[in-house]
Amino acid sequence: MVMRLRLALVPALATLLAGCGGDATRYPIACPRPAILAEGADLTRYRPGAPPDLAALETDARLVRVEGGCSRGNNAIEMRLAVGITVDRGPAFRAREVPLSWFVAVVDNRTQRVLSEQGFQERISFNPNETRTSGMSQEVDVTLPVGDDRRAQDYTVYVSFRLTPEELAMNRRRGVR
């Protein structure tokens, strides 16, 4: 039985390997691993003008994961990614939909300089009587130049909510959740 299984796998393996010719575009390309910026992973919003307590809580959102991949372009890596978002509706939230702004920043690992930043807007909807919802954002494209002096590992790609100075200060005070 084991011998028959091995003999059956040989032609299948040969067929798979036949597709691995000398064409460099068939090999997987390096892809910078995107990361969620810790200070920007949480977004807690309270009713405007109210003290920041549970009764005034409108929404509490979290970036929970980043998914995506890369393909090779003309002297560039074309990265496509989406973020997972979870949102809790607080007692002060009266709408069925919450707008959330987020961004993708590309950082040069050699200089720690931000090379580019793109902003996006998501609208997360709640079903009736639902206090928590989650989903994936729209897919977005990020282009990373590569060549003789640039490689995928020269970049770090961060995602974060777009926070006000007050929201950022609150995240820093309470720490990473």
matplotlib code that plots the C-alpha trace (Angstrom):
import matplotlib.pyplot as plt

x = [0.0, 2.8, 4.7, 1.6, 1.1, 4.8, 4.5, 1.3, 3.0, 6.0, 4.1, 2.2, 5.4, 7.1, 4.2, 4.4, 8.2, 7.9, 6.3, 9.4, 11.5, 14.1, 11.5, 12.2, 8.7, 7.4, 9.4, 7.7, 8.9, 9.9, 7.1, 7.5, 5.5, 2.8, 2.3, -0.3, 1.2, 0.6, -0.3, -2.8, -4.5, -7.3, -9.8, -12.2, -14.7, -17.0, -20.0, -18.6, -18.4, -19.0, -16.6, -14.8, -16.8, -18.9, -22.2, -20.7, -18.9, -19.9, -17.5, -14.5, -12.7, -9.6, -7.4, -7.0, -5.1, -3.5, -3.8, -2.3, 0.4, 2.8, 3.4, 6.3, 5.8, 8.2, 11.0, 8.5, 6.7, 3.0, 1.5, -2.2, -3.5, -6.6, -7.1, -9.4, -11.5, -13.6, -16.0, -18.0, -21.0, -21.3, -24.4, -24.1, -24.0, -27.3, -26.4, -26.2, -23.0, -19.6, -17.0, -13.4, -10.3, -7.1, -3.8, -0.9, 2.6, 5.7, 8.9, 12.5, 14.3, 17.6, 16.7, 13.4, 11.8, 8.2, 8.4, 4.7, 1.3, -2.1, -5.4, -8.6, -12.1, -14.3, -17.9, -18.8, -22.5, -24.2, -27.3, -30.2, -29.5, -25.9, -23.3, -20.2, -19.3, -16.2, -15.0, -12.3, -11.5, -11.4, -8.3, -5.7, -2.6, 0.9, 3.8, 7.3, 10.2, 12.9, 16.1, 19.8, 19.9, 16.4, 14.9, 11.7, 13.4, 14.3, 10.7, 8.3, 4.6, 2.4, -1.3, -3.0, -6.3, -6.1, -6.3, -6.8, -4.1, -6.4, -7.2, -3.4, -2.7, -5.4, -3.9, -0.5, -1.8, -3.7, -1.0, -1.4, -4.5]
y = [0.0, 2.5, 1.5, 2.2, 5.6, 6.5, 5.5, 7.5, 10.6, 10.5, 11.6, 14.3, 15.6, 15.6, 17.6, 20.2, 20.5, 21.0, 24.3, 25.5, 26.4, 29.2, 32.0, 34.1, 35.5, 32.1, 32.1, 33.7, 37.2, 38.8, 40.7, 43.1, 42.0, 44.6, 45.4, 47.2, 50.3, 49.6, 53.2, 53.4, 50.0, 51.3, 54.0, 54.9, 57.7, 59.4, 61.7, 65.2, 67.4, 64.6, 63.2, 60.0, 57.5, 54.4, 56.4, 58.6, 55.8, 55.8, 53.3, 51.3, 50.0, 47.8, 46.9, 43.1, 41.8, 42.6, 40.2, 40.5, 39.6, 40.8, 40.5, 41.7, 44.8, 46.9, 47.7, 47.5, 45.2, 45.6, 44.9, 44.4, 44.4, 44.6, 45.1, 43.3, 45.7, 44.9, 47.6, 47.7, 50.0, 51.9, 53.2, 56.7, 55.5, 56.1, 55.5, 52.2, 53.0, 54.3, 55.9, 54.9, 56.5, 54.5, 54.7, 52.7, 54.2, 52.9, 53.4, 53.1, 50.8, 52.4, 55.9, 55.3, 58.0, 57.7, 57.4, 57.4, 57.5, 56.7, 57.3, 55.3, 55.5, 52.5, 52.5, 49.7, 48.9, 47.4, 45.1, 45.9, 45.0, 44.2, 45.7, 44.2, 43.7, 42.9, 42.7, 43.3, 46.7, 47.3, 45.9, 48.6, 48.7, 49.9, 50.2, 49.7, 50.6, 47.9, 47.5, 47.1, 49.3, 48.5, 45.2, 44.2, 44.0, 47.7, 48.6, 48.3, 48.8, 50.0, 50.3, 52.5, 54.3, 58.0, 59.4, 62.9, 64.1, 63.4, 59.9, 59.2, 60.6, 58.3, 55.3, 56.2, 56.6, 53.3, 51.3, 48.6, 46.4]
z = [0.0, 0.9, -2.2, -4.4, -2.7, -3.4, -7.0, -7.4, -6.0, -8.4, -11.5, -9.5, -8.1, -11.5, -12.9, -10.2, -10.6, -14.3, -13.7, -11.7, -14.7, -14.9, -14.9, -11.9, -11.7, -10.6, -7.4, -4.4, -3.9, -0.6, 1.0, 3.9, 6.8, 7.6, 11.3, 13.4, 15.1, 18.8, 19.7, 16.9, 17.2, 19.4, 18.9, 21.7, 21.1, 23.6, 23.1, 22.3, 25.3, 27.8, 30.3, 29.2, 31.1, 30.2, 29.9, 27.3, 25.3, 21.7, 20.1, 21.0, 17.9, 17.4, 14.5, 15.1, 12.1, 8.7, 5.8, 2.3, -0.1, -2.7, -6.4, -8.5, -10.6, -12.8, -10.3, -7.5, -5.1, -5.4, -1.9, -1.4, 2.2, 4.3, 8.0, 10.4, 12.5, 15.6, 16.9, 20.2, 20.3, 23.6, 25.4, 23.8, 20.2, 18.5, 14.8, 12.9, 11.2, 12.4, 10.1, 10.9, 9.4, 9.1, 7.3, 5.9, 6.4, 4.7, 6.7, 5.5, 7.8, 7.1, 8.1, 10.1, 7.8, 6.7, 2.9, 2.2, 3.9, 2.5, 4.3, 4.0, 5.4, 6.4, 7.4, 9.8, 10.2, 13.2, 12.8, 15.1, 18.7, 17.9, 20.3, 18.6, 15.0, 13.1, 9.5, 7.0, 5.4, 1.7, 0.1, -0.6, -2.7, -1.6, -4.1, -2.8, -5.1, -5.4, -7.4, -7.0, -3.8, -2.4, -1.2, 0.5, 3.9, 3.6, 4.4, 7.3, 6.5, 9.4, 9.7, 12.3, 13.0, 12.3, 15.8, 17.2, 19.6, 22.5, 21.4, 20.9, 24.4, 25.9, 24.1, 25.5, 29.0, 29.1, 27.2, 24.7, 25.1]

ax = plt.figure().add_subplot(projection="3d")
ax.plot(x, y, z, "-o")
ax.set_aspect("equal")
plt.show()
